[in-house]
Amino acid sequence: MASTTATRVLAPVGAAGKLFAFALDVGRALFRRPFQLREFIQQAWFIASVTIIPTALVAIPFGAVIALQVGGLIKQFGAQSFTGSASVLAVVQQAAPIGTALLIAGAGGSAIAADLGARKIREELDAMMVLGIDPIQRLVVPRVLAAMLVAVFLNGLVSVVGVAGGYVFNVGLQGGTPGAYIASFTALAQLPDLWVGLLKALVFGMIAAIVAAYKGMNANGGPKGVGDAVNESVVITFVLLFIVNFVLSAIYLQVIPPKTG
């Protein structure tokens, strides 16, 4: 009984260790040749095609909610002139990378897990290894790089659409002036805020793809196992994203001091 309890307690630790080892294998495979350029382009196009429209649609309410909340809070302190700067800071640093990562994990990551899981239960991955082809180098690396590339571009899309949405709602619903909203961009925001947003998107895209590939390549139990792998990959990715986002934000705030108005 005690051994069974210990096994259940240590199971998550073992799973985390296997995932970390898989990530190291992917990192080593990045430098192997030949690079699968065609697979990379196909995967990048596929991930972009399934995420770009949902990302744009999600970015609008993201920017609107942030503008409404931040605008209402700042108005209580009589600092309406900082509404634009605070909104841009929130969108670029937090909302854009998080929104991008959630859609990359939910749409692109689930597709990666389903594809690799189907290959696993059809024993295609085993056949590749018998032929001397490394599935990680051939299939996983192009998908990870594609997810990272698309995440960076989608982060820019969310930032632009989110800021534009915040502008419309602030000017249209909160009585803000267009000139004050735009002129305040540089009051609190600074260039490193943009870089940390891009870095977060890059890391989040990598995490989403690695987790999806790991769960897909370890799927078992037939079609039901593939479905379970997809669900587990999305849940695990969401949890990791929020943990990593907290860590990166804490490090950034310690390294780069906030700009004062």
PABA-839458 format. One record per residue (C-alpha): z negated, y negated, x. Coordinates in steps of 0.1 Angstrom, whole numbers, plus 2048, in hexadecimal, padded with zeros to 3 digits. Layout:
BEGIN
ZYX...
This chain:
BEGIN
8008008007F77E881C8177F082F82C7E980F81B7C780B8207BF82F8447C882D8497B180F83879582084C79984086D79E82F87677982C86D77585188579185A8A078284489C76085489F7708778BF78386D8CE7638608C57508808D476C8958F376A8808F57458868F374A8AB90F7648A992474A89791C7308B29277488CE9477508BB95072B8B995B72C8DD96F74C8DC99574C8DB9AC74E8CA9A27348B09AD73D88D9BE71B8859D17278679B273685799F71685E9B970084E9BB71782F99571782B9926F28309AC6EC81599C7047FD9796F68019866D37FD99A6DC7DE97C6EB7CC9636D07D69756AE7D79776A77B19536B37AA94769F7C895767F7BB94968479892668B7A592766D7BD92B6547A090A65C78E8F96607B090263C7B98FA6307968D86407948CE6337B68DA6107AE8C761078D8A761D79C8A86087BB8B35E97A98985EC78F87D5F27AA8895D57C088B5BE7A28665C279D8605B57C08785987BB8905A47D78B05A97C38C459E7E18BC5BE7F38C85D57D78EA5DC7E78DB5E38098C05FB7FB8DA60D7E68F26118038D661E8198CB6387FF8EF6447F88FA64681D8DA65582B8D066D80F8E56707F09076748018FD6908198E86A27FF9026A07E391D6AB7FB9096C98078FF6D57E49246D57DA92F6E67FA9157007F591B7047D09417057D094D70C7F392F7217FE9307387E095573D7E594F74780993375F80094876F7E49677737FB95478281893F79780095E7A57F096C7AE81294B7BF81B94A7D67FD96F7DE8029667E782697F7CF8349657C184D95E7E48599837EA85E9877CA87296B7D588997B7F788E99B7E58989877D18B19887B089D96879C89B96479287694E77588196876689798576E88097676585E95475386195B73987D97972986B96572784A94871785B95D6FD86D9716F784D9516F18399446D98549646C58549666C382F9426B982C94769B84396468E82F95369580D93568281B94B6648209596677FD9366697ED92B64B8019486367F69476417D292163F7D092061C7DE93C6117C792A6207A990A60F7B391D5EE7B592C5F279290B5FB7828F75E179490F5C578C9175D27698F55DD75C8DB5CC7718EA5A97738F05A979890A5947A99275A47BC92358D7DA8FE5947DE9025B97DB91D5BB7F690E5A180D8ED5B480E8FD5D381D8F25CA8408D05BE8378BF5E083A8DB5F88428E85FE8659036128768EC62F8818E663585B90A63E8589096558768EB66886A8FB66D84891A67C85990469186F8F169E8519116A783F91E6BA85E8FD6CE8618FB6D483C91F6E183B9186F88588F870684790970C82692671F83691073484D8F973E83191674681A92775B83590876D83E90077781A9247808139277968329067A882A90E7AE80590A7D27F89087E47D792B7DD7CA9367BF7B59127B97AA9087B67CE92379C7D49167877B78F278A7C38FE77F7E690F7607D78F07567C48D975C7E18EF7487F98EF72A7E28C972B7DD8C17308028D971480B8C96FC7F38A67038018B27008258C46DF81E8A66CD8118906DA82E8AA6D08488B06AE83788B6A783988A6B085E8A969C86789D67E85387B67F86488A6818868A366587F88764D87287465489289164E8A98A363189888A61788A8936098688A45E88678905CC85889F5B2842
